[in-house]
Amino acid sequence: NLDDIREFTTPEMYAEIKLDLDERAGQSARTEVSRIEAMVVEAVEEAGRQVVSVRFTGEIIEDGASAAPFDEIWHLTRPASGKGGWVVAGIQQAH
């Protein structure tokens, strides 16, 4: 649901995800997370916002295939003061 994705991502991250979905031309994909671990690797405050980087590792099953490992770092931000919850600002593959 694009409305849900928009709510939990920065405008730039939303644009990237929407572009990826548009390129699929309506083809559906199913991803199941079969194992996941998370670890905060960095938390900073800069330019009036808080930024936390979380490393996710585990296994996923895509479209019924065999489980495959994944290792990603998700960068989340929120305003340092005032209203606003955490939103995903970027996802990078860790190797």
Number of C-alpha atoms within 10 A of each C-alpha: 5 10 8 8 15 18 14 16 19 18 14 13 18 20 13 12 16 14 11 11 15 11 10 10 8 8 8 8 10 8 11 12 14 12 13 13 11 13 11 13 12 11 14 10 13 10 8 10 12 16 22 19 20 19 19 18 17 16 18 19 16 14 11 11 9 10 15 12 14 16 17 16 20 19 21 21 22 20 17 14 9 7 7 10 11 17 20 23 20 17 15 11 11 12 6
